[in-house]
Amino acid sequence: PRSWADLWHPRFKGKVVPGAIELTPGVLFLLEANVLNGGTYANVDPGFAALHRLKPNIRKYFHSLGEVRPLLANENVVVAVSSNVTQGEADKGIPIETVFPEEGSLASPAVAQVVKGTRVKDLAERFVDRYLDPRVQLEWARQFYLTVFNRKTSIPEDLQARIARKLVFFDALEVVRRREEWVDRWVREVRG
């Protein structure tokens, strides 16, 4: 596949392995299916209709990354996970390929923040500063194949090819506001 929309093609019958709704990749997959089909945060009907149409292609919904790794090693499947998982498995010699969808890879941003009222504010601020340091960001990219956000970080070309460059972001506040409703509906209608 080269696009998220390709996952609905009959050639992928029984081969698609997206995340279950209790995981962030599952929520993001629902939202991407929704966007591809004209939905909005307030109207996820197109996303759920798309998941129903995808049923013939679903091998299983994964509930943990522990379920994914054996599939990558032994099955002919298309797993909708972040590239850091697949790149790490490729480093172990597993014959897999990572595809970055033309619409972009689904972003699940990592955050580091100072909690209001903390008694160790200075330490927390130093941690955040260190986390944002270009050298530390480079190591995140090198060791975990993650897209980093400090623009001063210089990523070598060979590593750039193994990291998602185009990302799809969803509004975190909308997701938090509506997630419980989407999870309840997914459990009723999709069940993975």
C-alpha positions in Angstrom: 0.0 0.0 0.0 1.1 3.6 -0.6 -2.0 5.2 0.9 -4.2 4.6 3.9 -7.1 4.2 1.4 -5.2 1.2 -0.2 -6.0 -0.9 2.9 -9.6 -1.2 1.7 -8.5 -2.8 -1.6 -9.5 -6.5 -1.9 -5.9 -7.6 -2.5 -5.4 -7.0 1.3 -8.2 -9.4 2.3 -7.3 -10.9 5.7 -4.0 -9.0 5.9 -4.7 -5.7 7.7 -3.8 -5.5 11.4 -4.7 -2.1 12.9 -4.7 -1.1 16.5 -7.7 -1.8 18.7 -9.5 1.3 20.0 -8.1 1.2 23.5 -4.7 2.0 22.0 -3.8 5.4 20.6 -3.0 3.8 17.2 -6.5 2.5 17.1 -8.1 5.9 17.8 -5.8 7.5 15.2 -6.7 4.8 12.7 -10.4 5.4 13.2 -9.8 9.2 12.8 -7.8 8.6 9.6 -10.6 6.4 8.2 -13.0 9.1 9.1 -11.1 11.9 7.4 -10.6 9.7 4.3 -14.4 9.4 4.1 -15.4 13.0 4.8 -16.0 12.8 8.5 -15.4 15.3 11.2 -14.7 15.1 15.0 -18.5 15.7 15.5 -19.4 13.1 12.9 -17.5 9.9 12.9 -20.2 8.0 11.1 -18.0 7.9 7.9 -15.1 6.4 9.9 -17.2 3.7 11.4 -18.8 2.9 8.0 -15.3 2.6 6.6 -14.3 0.2 9.4 -17.3 -1.9 8.6 -16.3 -2.0 4.9 -12.8 -3.0 6.0 -13.9 -6.1 7.9 -13.0 -8.6 5.1 -9.5 -7.2 5.1 -9.0 -7.3 8.9 -6.7 -10.1 10.1 -7.1 -8.9 13.6 -7.0 -5.8 15.7 -3.9 -5.7 17.9 -4.3 -4.9 21.6 -0.5 -4.7 22.4 2.7 -4.5 20.5 3.5 -7.9 21.8 0.8 -9.2 19.4 2.4 -7.4 16.5 6.0 -8.6 16.5 5.2 -12.3 15.8 3.0 -11.3 12.9 5.8 -9.2 11.4 8.1 -12.1 11.5 5.9 -14.9 10.3 2.9 -13.5 8.4 2.1 -11.8 5.2 0.3 -8.8 6.8 0.0 -5.1 6.6 0.2 -3.7 10.1 -0.8 -0.1 10.9 1.8 0.8 13.5 4.3 3.5 13.8 7.5 3.1 11.8 9.7 2.8 14.9 8.2 -0.7 15.5 8.8 -1.9 12.0 12.2 -0.3 11.7 13.3 -2.0 14.9 12.2 -5.3 13.6 13.9 -4.8 10.3 17.1 -4.2 12.3 16.7 -7.7 13.7 16.7 -9.2 10.3 12.9 -9.5 9.9 12.2 -9.2 6.1 9.7 -6.4 6.3 9.3 -3.0 4.6 8.0 0.2 6.2 5.6 2.3 4.1 5.0 5.9 4.9 1.5 6.6 3.5 1.2 9.5 1.0 -1.3 11.3 3.3 1.3 11.1 6.1 2.0 8.9 9.1 -0.3 9.1 12.1 1.4 11.2 14.8 1.2 10.3 18.4 3.3 13.1 19.9 5.7 12.5 22.8 5.4 15.2 25.4 7.5 16.4 28.4 6.0 19.0 30.6 6.4 20.6 34.0 3.4 19.7 36.1 1.8 22.7 37.8 2.6 22.8 41.5 5.5 20.4 41.4 8.0 20.6 44.2 10.9 19.9 41.9 10.3 22.5 39.2 14.0 23.2 38.6 14.7 19.5 38.0 11.6 19.2 35.8 12.7 22.2 33.7 16.2 20.8 33.3 14.7 17.5 32.2 12.6 19.3 29.5 15.6 21.3 28.4 17.7 18.1 28.1 14.9 16.3 26.2 14.7 19.1 23.7 18.5 19.3 23.2 19.4 18.5 19.5 21.8 15.8 20.5 19.2 14.0 22.6 16.6 14.4 19.8 19.1 12.9 17.4 19.5 9.9 19.7 15.7 9.5 19.8 15.8 9.4 16.0 18.7 7.0 15.8 17.6 4.5 18.5 13.8 4.6 18.0 13.3 5.9 14.5 11.1 8.7 15.8 10.4 12.0 14.1 11.9 14.7 16.2 10.6 18.2 16.6 13.7 20.3 17.4 14.4 21.9 14.0 18.1 22.3 15.0 18.5 18.5 15.1 20.5 17.4 12.1 19.3 14.0 11.0 21.7 12.1 8.6 20.3 11.3 5.2 20.3 7.5 5.6 18.4 7.9 8.8 15.9 10.3 7.3 14.8 7.6 4.9 13.7 5.4 7.8 11.7 8.1 9.7 8.3 9.5 8.8 8.8 13.0 7.5 5.1 13.8 6.8 2.8 13.5 9.8 -0.9 13.7 10.3 -1.9 15.4 13.5 -5.3 15.3 15.1 -6.6 17.8 17.6 -5.7 16.4 21.0 -8.4 18.3 22.8 -11.1 17.0 20.4 -9.7 13.5 20.8 -9.8 13.7 24.6 -13.3 15.3 24.6 -14.7 12.5 22.4 -12.5 9.5 22.9 -14.8 7.7 25.5 -17.8 8.1 23.1 -15.7 6.6 20.2 -14.4 3.8 22.3 -17.9 2.8 23.5 -19.2 2.9 19.9 -16.2 0.9 18.6 -16.8 -1.8 21.3 -20.5 -2.0 20.3 -20.0 -2.0 16.5 -16.5 -3.2 15.6 -15.1 -5.3 18.4 -11.6 -6.3 17.7 
